[in-house]
């Protein structure tokens, strides 16, 4: 039998690499653990956007959860979310007791993300840093996902159905927007979406969203800007 020497084995390329990355996650803010009510509301949400929540990673936020004498069955909650097509990846916030119970159920504790307000407060007095944008010089095909951190995303072409584009700042589409577009994904309420033709599967600003069925016929196919006002998405027409 031929044995490979340790020196030769050490020269082989590693089978994997670990790198830090940033992903957009859906946050489920849990107020009370009523299985029937949760399932009913999730079913209504899924009807509004069929397929949107399928295989969607979800973080369970426990900050507003009411205390229960019976405790919290995180294993049952995990199975409920999975049954609705979601993928629970962990929890955040909550008291130490809740966190311990969640860990026992296999849900890790994720670090609390800083809000936009706290970031701005921390950066007061610091030298302003110019935001970097990302420009994509080609159409975005179905299945592609493009993200612009710390700035705007500019697409010089069409965004096909089944594609997803996201930015911490504004989203500009110089063509038809048929896929999903999310602006202000880190909570920027001033972010906007601009497109030359609105036929989107989903539009979202700072987590507030509309699906295609909620876009009126008067707005469909029009050049538009989408903005937030009083916590609602507003669609304004643009003159070409």
C-alpha positions in Angstrom: 0.0 0.0 0.0 1.3 3.4 -1.0 1.1 6.0 1.8 1.2 9.6 1.1 3.8 11.4 3.1 2.8 14.2 5.5 4.7 16.7 3.5 2.8 15.9 0.3 -0.5 15.9 2.2 0.2 19.4 3.6 0.7 20.7 0.1 -2.8 19.8 -1.0 -5.3 22.7 -1.3 -7.7 22.9 1.6 -11.2 21.5 1.0 -12.9 24.7 2.1 -12.4 28.3 3.1 -14.1 30.4 5.7 -14.8 34.1 5.1 -17.0 36.6 6.8 -19.9 37.9 4.8 -23.1 39.9 5.2 -26.6 38.6 4.3 -30.0 40.2 4.5 -32.2 38.3 7.0 -35.9 38.5 7.7 -36.6 39.3 11.4 -39.7 37.9 13.1 -40.5 40.2 16.1 -42.3 37.8 18.4 -44.8 39.4 20.8 -46.5 36.4 22.2 -46.2 32.6 21.7 -49.7 31.7 20.4 -49.1 28.9 18.0 -52.6 29.1 16.4 -52.4 32.9 15.9 -48.8 32.8 14.6 -49.7 30.1 12.1 -52.8 32.0 11.0 -50.9 35.3 10.4 -48.1 33.5 8.6 -50.5 31.8 6.3 -52.0 35.2 5.5 -48.6 36.7 4.8 -47.7 33.7 2.5 -50.9 34.2 0.6 -49.9 37.8 -0.1 -46.5 36.8 -1.4 -46.5 33.1 -2.6 -42.9 31.9 -2.7 -41.4 34.9 -1.1 -41.0 33.2 2.3 -39.9 29.9 0.8 -36.5 29.0 2.2 -36.2 32.4 3.7 -33.7 32.7 6.6 -35.4 34.1 9.7 -34.1 35.6 12.9 -36.5 35.5 15.9 -36.4 38.7 17.9 -37.5 38.2 21.5 -37.3 41.8 22.7 -41.1 42.3 22.8 -42.1 38.8 23.9 -44.5 38.7 26.8 -43.5 36.5 29.7 -45.4 33.2 29.9 -45.8 31.0 32.9 -45.6 28.0 30.7 -42.3 29.1 29.2 -41.5 29.1 25.5 -41.4 26.0 23.4 -38.7 27.0 20.9 -38.6 23.5 19.3 -42.3 23.8 18.4 -41.8 27.3 17.1 -38.9 26.1 15.0 -41.0 23.3 13.5 -43.9 25.8 12.9 -41.7 28.2 10.9 -40.1 25.3 9.0 -43.6 24.1 8.2 -44.4 27.5 6.6 -41.2 27.2 4.5 -38.9 29.4 6.6 -35.5 28.6 7.9 -35.0 29.8 11.5 -31.3 30.6 12.0 -31.2 32.0 15.5 -32.6 34.4 18.1 -31.7 37.9 19.3 -32.5 39.9 22.3 -34.6 38.5 25.2 -33.6 37.8 28.8 -30.8 35.3 29.7 -33.4 32.7 30.7 -35.1 32.8 27.2 -31.7 32.8 25.5 -30.7 29.7 27.5 -33.9 27.9 26.5 -33.5 28.8 22.9 -29.9 27.5 22.8 -31.1 24.2 24.3 -33.5 24.0 21.3 -30.7 24.5 18.9 -31.2 28.2 18.1 -28.0 30.2 18.6 -27.9 33.7 20.0 -27.1 36.3 17.3 -25.5 39.6 18.1 -27.9 42.6 18.3 -27.6 44.7 15.2 -27.1 48.5 15.7 -30.0 50.7 14.6 -29.5 53.4 12.1 -30.0 56.0 14.9 -27.3 54.5 17.1 -24.9 54.3 14.1 -25.5 58.0 13.4 -25.0 58.9 17.0 -21.7 57.0 17.2 -20.5 58.7 14.1 -21.2 62.2 15.2 -18.0 64.3 15.3 -16.2 61.9 12.9 -15.0 62.9 9.5 -17.8 62.2 6.9 -17.0 59.2 4.7 -18.3 59.2 1.1 -20.8 56.4 0.4 -19.7 54.0 -2.2 -22.2 52.9 -4.8 -22.2 49.9 -7.1 -22.9 50.1 -10.8 -24.0 47.0 -12.8 -23.5 47.4 -16.5 -25.7 44.5 -17.6 -29.2 43.1 -17.1 -29.8 41.1 -14.0 -30.9 37.6 -14.9 -33.4 35.3 -13.0 -31.7 33.7 -10.0 -29.0 36.4 -9.6 -28.8 38.4 -6.3 -26.8 41.7 -6.2 -26.2 43.7 -3.1 -24.6 47.1 -2.7 -23.4 47.7 0.9 -23.0 51.2 2.3 -24.3 53.0 -0.8 -26.6 52.9 -3.8 -27.1 50.2 -6.4 -27.4 51.3 -10.1 -28.6 48.8 -12.6 -28.1 49.8 -16.3 -30.6 47.3 -17.7 -33.6 45.2 -16.9 -34.0 43.2 -13.7 -35.7 39.9 -14.6 -38.3 38.1 -12.7 -36.7 35.8 -10.1 -33.7 38.2 -9.6 -33.1 40.1 -6.4 -31.3 43.5 -6.0 -30.6 45.1 -2.7 -28.8 48.2 -1.4 -28.2 49.9 1.9 -29.0 53.2 0.1 -31.1 53.9 -3.0 -31.8 51.4 -5.8 -31.8 52.8 -9.4 -33.0 50.6 -12.3 -32.6 52.1 -15.8 -34.9 49.5 -17.4 -37.8 47.3 -16.4 -37.9 46.1 -12.8 -39.5 42.7 -12.8 -37.7 41.0 -9.9 -37.4 42.0 -6.3 -35.9 45.3 -5.2 -35.0 46.2 -1.6 -33.6 49.6 -0.6 -32.5 50.7 2.8 -31.9 47.1 3.9 -30.2 48.3 7.1 -33.1 50.4 8.1 -32.6 53.7 6.2 -36.1 55.1 6.0 -35.0 57.8 3.5 -33.9 55.3 0.9 -35.9 55.1 -2.4 -36.3 52.9 -5.4 -36.3 54.3 -8.9 -37.1 52.4 -12.1 -38.0 53.0 -15.7 -40.8 50.4 -15.7 -42.4 49.0 -12.5 -43.4 45.3 -12.9 -41.8 44.1 -9.7 -42.5 40.9 -7.8 -41.7 42.7 -4.6 -40.5 46.2 -3.6 -39.3 47.0 -0.1 -37.8 49.9 1.8 -36.4 49.4 5.3 -38.4 46.2 5.6 -41.8 47.6 4.5 -42.8 45.8 1.4 -45.4 45.4 -1.3 -45.8 42.4 -3.6 -46.9 42.5 -7.2 -50.6 41.9 -6.3 -50.5 45.1 -4.2 -49.2 47.3 -7.0 -52.2 49.0 -8.7 -52.8 48.8 -12.4 -52.3 52.6 -12.7 -48.7 52.1 -11.5 -47.9 48.9 -13.4 -45.3 49.4 -16.1 -44.8 53.0 -15.3 -41.6 54.8 -14.6 -41.7 55.3 -10.9 -40.0 56.2 -7.6 -41.0 54.3 -4.4 -40.6 56.0 -1.1 -41.8 55.7 2.5 -44.3 58.1 4.1 -46.0 57.5 7.4 -44.5 54.0 7.4 -46.3 53.2 4.1 -44.8 52.6 0.6 -45.8 55.4 -1.8 -45.4 55.1 -5.6 -44.9 58.3 -7.6 -44.8 58.4 -11.4 -41.8 59.8 -13.1 -41.9 61.7 -16.4 -39.7 60.1 -19.0 
